[in-house]
Amino acid sequence: MKRYILLTGLLLSLKIALATTWFVATTGSDNNSGTSINEPFLTLDQAVDNFQSGDSIIMRGGTYKHSVTIKLNVSGSEGKECYLIAFP
């Protein structure tokens, strides 16, 4: 079981390494790279604008206000799943 968990983690890490993880935080800036927890975007809009199939968006805790509906016009596929993750 321990080997299975380790292998699963390794495969997930490899999948994530081949895609981009975008970070969003209430303390970020849309002028940041958005690719690091230390340089997050301020808005989900900015992350969605950069998003491609297989990418992930991690949103830090906080209150986000949007005046329009945000649509993710990218489809995932087997091996290139798309993720939107809440991170405290």
Buried (B, 14 or more C-beta within 10 A) or exposed (E): EEEEEEEEEEEEEEBBEEBBBBBBBEEBBBEBEBBEEEBBBBBBBBBBEBBEEBBBBBBBEEEBEEEEEEEBEEEEEEEBEBEBEEEE
